[in-house]
Amino acid sequence: MITIHATTEERIIEILESTGACSLDDVVRFLHPHLSWSDVFVAVDRMSRDGRLLLRQLGYSTYQIALPSPLVNPRLPSRQEEAQP
């Protein structure tokens, strides 16, 4: 369930964690009537620019949003590097 006092960005992340990738319109429907389409769009735009979510155009006006897969931190040594004396 969506937290009542969560920010728009937190709400979007909660939706994506529970549903997986979905369309921008689906996220707007989940958050309506508490947030407008433009509120959701602004948050999605900000989050896609800073890498907190992925935004992919599927059609002329259809967009899919998803959380990025957790990546291995490139600054951490690999297992091969750890094994070297």
OpenMM code with the backbone's topology and positions (N, CA, C; nanometers):
from openmm import Vec3, app, unit

residues = "MET ILE THR ILE HIS ALA THR THR GLU GLU ARG ILE ILE GLU ILE LEU GLU SER THR GLY ALA CYS SER LEU ASP ASP VAL VAL ARG PHE LEU HIS PRO HIS LEU SER TRP SER ASP VAL PHE VAL ALA VAL ASP ARG MET SER ARG ASP GLY ARG LEU LEU LEU ARG GLN LEU GLY TYR SER THR TYR GLN ILE ALA LEU PRO SER PRO LEU VAL ASN PRO ARG LEU PRO SER ARG GLN GLU GLU ALA GLN PRO".split()
positions = [
    Vec3(0.0839, -0.1179, 0.0000),
    Vec3(0.0000, 0.0000, 0.0000),
    Vec3(0.0882, 0.1240, 0.0000),
    Vec3(0.0421, 0.2280, -0.0615),
    Vec3(0.1189, 0.3512, -0.0721),
    Vec3(0.1101, 0.4293, 0.0582),
    Vec3(0.2248, 0.4763, 0.1057),
    Vec3(0.2317, 0.5542, 0.2283),
    Vec3(0.1657, 0.6900, 0.2059),
    Vec3(0.0841, 0.7333, 0.2987),
    Vec3(0.0089, 0.8580, 0.2812),
    Vec3(0.1001, 0.9796, 0.2746),
    Vec3(0.2034, 0.9851, 0.3577),
    Vec3(0.2884, 1.1037, 0.3633),
    Vec3(0.4160, 1.0909, 0.2797),
    Vec3(0.4222, 0.9944, 0.1930),
    Vec3(0.5410, 0.9750, 0.1099),
    Vec3(0.5463, 1.0825, 0.0018),
    Vec3(0.6670, 1.1103, -0.0429),
    Vec3(0.6820, 1.2036, -0.1533),
    Vec3(0.6365, 1.1361, -0.2817),
    Vec3(0.6168, 1.2146, -0.3850),
    Vec3(0.5780, 1.1597, -0.5156),
    Vec3(0.6805, 1.0573, -0.5616),
    Vec3(0.8074, 1.0874, -0.5467),
    Vec3(0.9132, 0.9957, -0.5902),
    Vec3(0.9095, 0.8655, -0.5110),
    Vec3(0.8885, 0.8738, -0.3806),
    Vec3(0.8786, 0.7532, -0.2981),
    Vec3(0.7587, 0.6687, -0.3391),
    Vec3(0.6494, 0.7336, -0.3709),
    Vec3(0.5296, 0.6616, -0.4140),
    Vec3(0.5556, 0.5887, -0.5459),
    Vec3(0.6220, 0.6532, -0.6377),
    Vec3(0.6527, 0.5909, -0.7669),
    Vec3(0.7428, 0.4695, -0.7459),
    Vec3(0.8427, 0.4830, -0.6620),
    Vec3(0.9328, 0.3700, -0.6343),
    Vec3(0.8550, 0.2547, -0.5714),
    Vec3(0.7661, 0.2841, -0.4784),
    Vec3(0.6850, 0.1792, -0.4155),
    Vec3(0.6017, 0.1045, -0.5196),
    Vec3(0.5427, 0.1774, -0.6123),
    Vec3(0.4624, 0.1147, -0.7179),
    Vec3(0.5497, 0.0231, -0.8030),
    Vec3(0.6659, 0.0727, -0.8458),
    Vec3(0.7532, -0.0070, -0.9317),
    Vec3(0.8101, -0.1277, -0.8586),
    Vec3(0.8342, -0.1153, -0.7289),
    Vec3(0.8817, -0.2298, -0.6511),
    Vec3(0.7741, -0.3381, -0.6418),
    Vec3(0.6485, -0.2970, -0.6354),
    Vec3(0.5423, -0.3966, -0.6210),
    Vec3(0.4922, -0.4508, -0.7543),
    Vec3(0.4986, -0.3710, -0.8611),
    Vec3(0.4440, -0.4152, -0.9896),
    Vec3(0.5503, -0.4541, -1.0905),
    Vec3(0.6710, -0.4056, -1.0727),
    Vec3(0.7715, -0.4202, -1.1778),
    Vec3(0.7512, -0.3102, -1.2815),
    Vec3(0.8139, -0.3247, -1.3951),
    Vec3(0.8027, -0.2235, -1.5008),
    Vec3(0.6572, -0.2062, -1.5411),
    Vec3(0.6184, -0.0816, -1.5636),
    Vec3(0.4824, -0.0544, -1.6096),
    Vec3(0.4816, 0.0768, -1.6869),
    Vec3(0.3681, 0.1060, -1.7458),
    Vec3(0.3597, 0.2273, -1.8269),
    Vec3(0.3458, 0.3501, -1.7369),
    Vec3(0.3843, 0.4623, -1.7910),
    Vec3(0.3687, 0.5889, -1.7201),
    Vec3(0.2217, 0.6119, -1.6881),
    Vec3(0.1330, 0.5792, -1.7822),
    Vec3(-0.0101, 0.5965, -1.7590),
    Vec3(-0.0598, 0.5101, -1.6438),
    Vec3(-0.0048, 0.3882, -1.6306),
    Vec3(-0.0442, 0.3020, -1.5186),
    Vec3(-0.0049, 0.3648, -1.3855),
    Vec3(0.1136, 0.4210, -1.3785),
    Vec3(0.1584, 0.4853, -1.2547),
    Vec3(0.0679, 0.6036, -1.2221),
    Vec3(0.0317, 0.6809, -1.3235),
    Vec3(-0.0597, 0.7940, -1.3016),
    Vec3(-0.1925, 0.7429, -1.2476),
    Vec3(-0.2439, 0.6334, -1.3028),
    Vec3(-0.3708, 0.5776, -1.2557),
    Vec3(-0.3608, 0.5300, -1.1102),
    Vec3(-0.2469, 0.4693, -1.0745),
    Vec3(-0.2279, 0.4250, -0.9355),
    Vec3(-0.2319, 0.5437, -0.8384),
    Vec3(-0.1815, 0.6564, -0.8807),
    Vec3(-0.1680, 0.7718, -0.7913),
    Vec3(-0.2842, 0.8699, -0.7985),
    Vec3(-0.3707, 0.8544, -0.8958),
    Vec3(-0.4865, 0.9421, -0.9098),
    Vec3(-0.5875, 0.9092, -0.8011),
    Vec3(-0.6537, 0.9971, -0.7390),
    Vec3(-0.6653, 1.1408, -0.7609),
    Vec3(-0.5702, 1.2248, -0.6758),
    Vec3(-0.4794, 1.1589, -0.6034),
    Vec3(-0.3905, 1.2323, -0.5128),
    Vec3(-0.2877, 1.3170, -0.5871),
    Vec3(-0.2464, 1.2712, -0.7033),
    Vec3(-0.1464, 1.3439, -0.7818),
    Vec3(-0.1938, 1.3567, -0.9253),
    Vec3(-0.1587, 1.4670, -0.9876),
    Vec3(-0.1957, 1.4890, -1.1273),
    Vec3(-0.0936, 1.4228, -1.2200),
    Vec3(-0.1307, 1.4131, -1.3471),
    Vec3(-0.0404, 1.3585, -1.4477),
    Vec3(0.0896, 1.4387, -1.4488),
    Vec3(0.0785, 1.5710, -1.4415),
    Vec3(0.1989, 1.6547, -1.4477),
    Vec3(0.2873, 1.6357, -1.3244),
    Vec3(0.2293, 1.6139, -1.2057),
    Vec3(0.3088, 1.5853, -1.0857),
    Vec3(0.3923, 1.4592, -1.1063),
    Vec3(0.3269, 1.3554, -1.1585),
    Vec3(0.3962, 1.2287, -1.1810),
    Vec3(0.5019, 1.2447, -1.2890),
    Vec3(0.4686, 1.3138, -1.3976),
    Vec3(0.5632, 1.3325, -1.5075),
    Vec3(0.6891, 1.4048, -1.4614),
    Vec3(0.6728, 1.5104, -1.3841),
    Vec3(0.7888, 1.5871, -1.3352),
    Vec3(0.8789, 1.4980, -1.2497),
    Vec3(0.8180, 1.4186, -1.1618),
    Vec3(0.8974, 1.3292, -1.0762),
    Vec3(0.9679, 1.2220, -1.1590),
    Vec3(0.8978, 1.1624, -1.2544),
    Vec3(0.9580, 1.0588, -1.3397),
    Vec3(1.0728, 1.1182, -1.4218),
    Vec3(1.0528, 1.2370, -1.4741),
    Vec3(1.1577, 1.3031, -1.5522),
    Vec3(1.2822, 1.3251, -1.4668),
    Vec3(1.2643, 1.3774, -1.3479),
    Vec3(1.3771, 1.4032, -1.2566),
    Vec3(1.4484, 1.2721, -1.2205),
    Vec3(1.3697, 1.1691, -1.1892),
    Vec3(1.4280, 1.0414, -1.1479),
    Vec3(1.4985, 0.9701, -1.2643),
    Vec3(1.4474, 0.9860, -1.3855),
    Vec3(1.5141, 0.9225, -1.5001),
    Vec3(1.6447, 0.9948, -1.5328),
    Vec3(1.6494, 1.1245, -1.5124),
    Vec3(1.7718, 1.2006, -1.5398),
    Vec3(1.8829, 1.1693, -1.4399),
    Vec3(1.8442, 1.1394, -1.3135),
    Vec3(1.9489, 1.1101, -1.2153),
    Vec3(1.9722, 0.9598, -1.1962),
    Vec3(1.9064, 0.8768, -1.2781),
    Vec3(1.9355, 0.7339, -1.2802),
    Vec3(1.8584, 0.6491, -1.1816),
    Vec3(1.7614, 0.7071, -1.1103),
    Vec3(1.6852, 0.6276, -1.0142),
    Vec3(1.5800, 0.5397, -1.0793),
    Vec3(1.5441, 0.5698, -1.2032),
    Vec3(1.4566, 0.4815, -1.2789),
    Vec3(1.4889, 0.4917, -1.4265),
    Vec3(1.4420, 0.3936, -1.5012),
    Vec3(1.4638, 0.3874, -1.6450),
    Vec3(1.3351, 0.4254, -1.7158),
    Vec3(1.3465, 0.5073, -1.8176),
    Vec3(1.2319, 0.5524, -1.8955),
    Vec3(1.2577, 0.5104, -2.0396),
    Vec3(1.1634, 0.4349, -2.0960),
    Vec3(1.1822, 0.3838, -2.2326),
    Vec3(1.0575, 0.4122, -2.3143),
    Vec3(1.0770, 0.4699, -2.4319),
    Vec3(0.9645, 0.4973, -2.5200),
    Vec3(0.9293, 0.3703, -2.5965),
    Vec3(0.8041, 0.3262, -2.5835),
    Vec3(0.7579, 0.2057, -2.6518),
    Vec3(0.6836, 0.2384, -2.7806),
    Vec3(0.6234, 0.3532, -2.7854),
    Vec3(0.5469, 0.3969, -2.9015),
    Vec3(0.5467, 0.5477, -2.9068),
    Vec3(0.4647, 0.6015, -2.9947),
    Vec3(0.4622, 0.7470, -3.0123),
    Vec3(0.4424, 0.8211, -2.8809),
    Vec3(0.3458, 0.7783, -2.8010),
    Vec3(0.3213, 0.8453, -2.6731),
    Vec3(0.3083, 0.7458, -2.5581),
    Vec3(0.3722, 0.6307, -2.5730),
    Vec3(0.3673, 0.5275, -2.4700),
    Vec3(0.5058, 0.5088, -2.4108),
    Vec3(0.5143, 0.5231, -2.2789),
    Vec3(0.6422, 0.5111, -2.2100),
    Vec3(0.6340, 0.4048, -2.1020),
    Vec3(0.7420, 0.3302, -2.0886),
    Vec3(0.7541, 0.2307, -1.9824),
    Vec3(0.8555, 0.2835, -1.8825),
    Vec3(0.8250, 0.2678, -1.7544),
    Vec3(0.9219, 0.3049, -1.6522),
    Vec3(0.9513, 0.1820, -1.5675),
    Vec3(1.0745, 0.1755, -1.5202),
    Vec3(1.1190, 0.0617, -1.4405),
    Vec3(1.2321, 0.1070, -1.3501),
    Vec3(1.2507, 0.0327, -1.2440),
    Vec3(1.3670, 0.0555, -1.1586),
    Vec3(1.4876, -0.0088, -1.2251),
    Vec3(1.6036, 0.0541, -1.2172),
    Vec3(1.7227, -0.0072, -1.2760),
    Vec3(1.7631, -0.1314, -1.1981),
    Vec3(1.8253, -0.2244, -1.2670),
    Vec3(1.8776, -0.3436, -1.2003),
    Vec3(1.9936, -0.3021, -1.1122),
    Vec3(2.0059, -0.3634, -0.9953),
    Vec3(2.1212, -0.3302, -0.9121),
    Vec3(2.2491, -0.3710, -0.9844),
    Vec3(2.3399, -0.2809, -0.9955),
    Vec3(2.4659, -0.3076, -1.0646),
    Vec3(2.5781, -0.3229, -0.9636),
    Vec3(2.6772, -0.3965, -1.0017),
    Vec3(2.7958, -0.4102, -0.9179),
    Vec3(2.8695, -0.2771, -0.9230),
    Vec3(2.9113, -0.2293, -0.8086),
    Vec3(2.9847, -0.1043, -0.8017),
    Vec3(3.1203, -0.1230, -0.8693),
    Vec3(3.1472, -0.0478, -0.9770),
    Vec3(3.2732, -0.0671, -1.0485),
    Vec3(3.3962, -0.0321, -0.9653),
    Vec3(3.3787, 0.0387, -0.8550),
    Vec3(3.4932, 0.0754, -0.7713),
    Vec3(3.5328, -0.0366, -0.6760),
    Vec3(3.4440, -0.1327, -0.6570),
    Vec3(3.4761, -0.2448, -0.5698),
    Vec3(3.5585, -0.3473, -0.6471),
    Vec3(3.6551, -0.4091, -0.5826),
    Vec3(3.7371, -0.5075, -0.6541),
    Vec3(3.6555, -0.6308, -0.6904),
    Vec3(3.6856, -0.6875, -0.8069),
    Vec3(3.6179, -0.8098, -0.8489),
    Vec3(3.6726, -0.9265, -0.7684),
    Vec3(3.6094, -1.0418, -0.7797),
    Vec3(3.6554, -1.1600, -0.7076),
    Vec3(3.7948, -1.1998, -0.7544),
    Vec3(3.8244, -1.1832, -0.8820),
    Vec3(3.9564, -1.2170, -0.9340),
    Vec3(4.0621, -1.1250, -0.8736),
    Vec3(4.0307, -0.9976, -0.8609),
    Vec3(4.1253, -0.9022, -0.8025),
    Vec3(4.1470, -0.9329, -0.6545),
    Vec3(4.0405, -0.9738, -0.5847),
    Vec3(4.0542, -1.0060, -0.4427),
    Vec3(4.1423, -1.1281, -0.4217),
    Vec3(4.1385, -1.2233, -0.5158),
    Vec3(4.2120, -1.3484, -0.5026),
    Vec3(4.3614, -1.3309, -0.5295),
    Vec3(4.3980, -1.2240, -0.5988),
    Vec3(4.5393, -1.2024, -0.6294),
    Vec3(4.6132, -1.1555, -0.5053),
    Vec3(4.7337, -1.2134, -0.4804),
    Vec3(4.8117, -1.1726, -0.3614),
    Vec3(4.8714, -1.0343, -0.3747),
] * unit.nanometer
topology = app.Topology()
chain = topology.addChain("A")
for resn in residues:
    res = topology.addResidue(resn, chain)
    for name in ("N", "CA", "C"):
        topology.addAtom(name, app.Element.getBySymbol(name[0]), res)
